[in-house]
Amino acid sequence: MSCTEEILERIRSMVTGTDRRSEKAKQLAQAVQGLGNYRWTGVYDVGDEMVSIIAYSGPGAPAYPTFPATRGLTGVAIREKATVLAGDVRADPRYLTAFGSTLSEIIVPIVNPQSGKVIGTIDVESERANAFSPRDQQLLEECARAALPLWSERVEP
């Protein structure tokens, strides 16, 4: 089994385990953060109107733990149902500042395979510009697919 397969299997096992959902989300955030020694990783729920943090790993809570689903790079990822990568957030007017030290960010949407709706995101940030390679994007998208069961536990309002 390759290193990537081991990581994905660990994520699948983690999100289908018996821990509380909040603990599984925290473990997911920590696992993803460690993949590339990223500075910060957040795991979010996406509702019809709002995006809310479930868990994060890194130096502190984001400035916006809850925000409108139309805002920032996350809003673009939700609307386009596709990964959004900002190599230098200083040059991207769509960026919603969560940390003043962030220079690059990647948002990976979690899409419900039945409804086609975005139900969550994995947000990874770096203090380095252009920190994410195509390989990082591919790995993070695979992690998002492996983590899908975490959102099957979500209680709809």
C-alpha positions in Angstrom: 0.0 0.0 0.0 1.4 3.4 -1.0 1.7 6.3 1.5 -1.2 8.1 -0.2 -3.4 4.9 0.1 -2.5 4.6 3.8 -3.5 8.2 4.4 -6.8 7.8 2.6 -7.5 4.6 4.4 -6.7 6.3 7.8 -9.1 9.1 6.9 -11.9 6.7 5.9 -11.4 4.7 9.1 -11.4 7.9 11.2 -14.6 9.4 9.8 -16.5 6.2 10.0 -15.3 5.4 13.6 -17.3 5.6 16.8 -16.0 9.0 18.0 -18.3 12.0 18.2 -18.6 13.9 14.9 -16.7 16.9 16.3 -13.8 14.7 17.4 -13.7 13.0 14.0 -13.7 16.4 12.3 -10.8 17.5 14.5 -8.9 14.4 13.7 -9.5 15.0 10.0 -8.3 18.6 10.2 -5.1 17.4 12.0 -4.5 14.6 9.5 -4.9 16.9 6.5 -2.8 19.6 8.1 0.1 17.1 8.6 0.0 16.0 5.0 1.9 18.9 3.7 3.0 20.6 6.9 0.3 23.2 6.1 -0.1 26.1 8.6 -3.9 25.8 9.1 -6.7 23.4 8.1 -10.4 23.9 8.6 -13.3 21.5 8.2 -16.7 23.2 7.5 -20.4 22.4 7.1 -22.1 24.2 4.2 -25.8 24.9 4.6 -28.2 26.7 2.2 -27.2 30.1 3.4 -24.3 29.8 5.9 -20.9 28.0 6.2 -19.9 27.0 9.8 -16.6 25.6 11.1 -16.8 22.1 12.6 -13.1 21.8 13.5 -9.7 23.2 12.7 -6.0 22.5 13.3 -3.5 25.3 13.5 -2.7 28.4 15.4 -6.1 29.7 16.3 -9.7 29.9 15.3 -10.6 31.7 12.0 -11.8 35.3 12.0 -15.1 34.1 10.5 -16.2 30.8 12.1 -19.6 31.3 10.4 -20.1 33.3 7.2 -22.5 33.5 4.3 -22.2 30.7 1.7 -21.7 33.3 -1.0 -18.6 35.0 0.5 -14.9 34.5 -0.2 -13.1 31.7 -2.0 -15.4 29.3 -0.2 -18.4 30.9 -1.9 -16.7 30.3 -5.3 -16.0 26.7 -4.5 -19.6 26.2 -3.4 -21.0 27.9 -6.5 -18.7 26.1 -9.0 -18.6 22.8 -7.1 -14.9 22.7 -7.7 -11.6 23.2 -5.9 -10.5 26.9 -5.7 -6.8 27.6 -5.4 -5.5 31.1 -4.6 -1.7 31.1 -5.0 -1.4 34.6 -3.6 -4.5 35.8 -1.7 -3.2 39.4 -1.6 -3.9 39.5 -5.4 -7.3 37.8 -5.1 -10.3 40.2 -4.3 -12.5 37.1 -3.5 -10.4 36.2 -0.5 -12.2 36.6 2.9 -9.4 37.3 5.4 -9.3 34.7 8.1 -5.7 35.2 9.1 -3.5 38.2 8.3 -0.6 35.8 7.7 -2.2 33.7 5.0 -0.7 34.0 1.6 -2.2 31.0 -0.2 -5.3 29.0 0.3 -7.1 26.0 -1.3 -10.8 25.2 -0.7 -11.9 21.7 -1.6 -15.7 21.2 -1.7 -17.4 18.1 -0.3 -20.2 17.3 -2.7 -23.2 15.1 -1.8 -23.2 12.4 -4.5 -27.0 12.0 -4.4 -28.1 15.7 -4.5 -25.0 17.2 -6.1 -25.0 19.9 -3.4 -21.9 21.1 -1.7 -22.3 20.0 2.0 -18.9 20.8 3.4 -15.4 22.1 2.6 -11.8 21.4 3.6 -9.9 24.7 3.8 -6.1 24.6 3.8 -4.0 27.7 4.3 -0.3 28.5 4.1 1.8 31.5 5.1 3.8 31.0 1.8 2.7 32.3 -1.6 2.0 29.6 -4.2 2.3 26.9 -1.6 0.0 24.3 -3.3 1.2 22.2 -6.1 -1.1 20.2 -8.5 -0.1 17.1 -6.4 -1.3 18.9 -3.2 -4.6 19.7 -4.9 -5.0 16.1 -6.1 -4.2 14.7 -2.6 -6.6 17.1 -0.9 -9.4 16.2 -3.3 -8.8 12.5 -2.6 -8.9 13.3 1.1 -12.3 15.1 0.6 -13.8 12.1 -1.1 -12.5 9.8 1.6 -14.0 12.1 4.3 -17.5 12.2 2.8 -19.0 9.9 5.5 -18.4 12.7 8.1 -21.1 14.7 6.4 -23.6 11.8 6.3 -23.8 12.3 10.1 -24.7 15.9 9.9 -28.1 16.8 11.3 -30.0 19.0 9.0 -31.7 22.0 10.6 
